[in-house]
Amino acid sequence: MKVVAISGISGSGKTSLVKTLSHSLSCPSVLFDDFVDDQTYPKDIKKWVTNGANVLDVETPRMDKALLELVSRSEAEYIFVEEPFGKCREPISALIDKVVLLDMPLEICLSRVIQRNIAQSGLDSSQNINQYLVKYNEFLRDAYIKTNMQTRGTSDLILNKVQSVEALEESVIQWLRAGANYQTF
């Protein structure tokens, strides 16, 4: 069994790809967002970004435990994990065998976050989007750039072309079947 982390910044397509791969290959998955709480990120995000946005400061102990339990009992060929930071965080890095980085252009990711916010927020979306864009311009853009640079160094497959989730899925499946060696495409 291999644990394959799907990584990337907000809006890169991690959740969609994990769900699609998990369904197509009949494998279990773990989603990062299911384990985010008030303790996950540093309290002062701006200061964290100014200090380099070290992803070791991002903590998801419940996710780490859930993945460890899944690894110990699963008989599936793969477990797909939505882990934005690849193998950069302890203790989860010890459980991950391969990392796929969705290295999408920032403007595409921003557009997707806005679209998702509109779909989820309905009438309140304009205020939520405005708040997000203020944070994006102030510090989130830099956070995404810095964390993506860290993640890139632990990635085994880097996908940097904007494609449908089905095309990304096919690329990952072909890569896994070919031995999952380092590639960029």
Buried (B, 14 or more C-beta within 10 A) or exposed (E): EBBBBBBBBBBBBBBBBBBBBBEEBEBBBBBBEEBBEEEBBBEEBBEBBEEEBBBEEBBBEBBBEBBBEBBEEBEBEBBBBBBBBBBBBEEBBEBBBBBBBBBBEBEEBBEBBBEBBBEEEEEEBEEBBEEBBEBBEEBBBBBBEBBBEBBBEBBBBBBEEEBEBEEBBEBBBEBBEEEBEEBEE
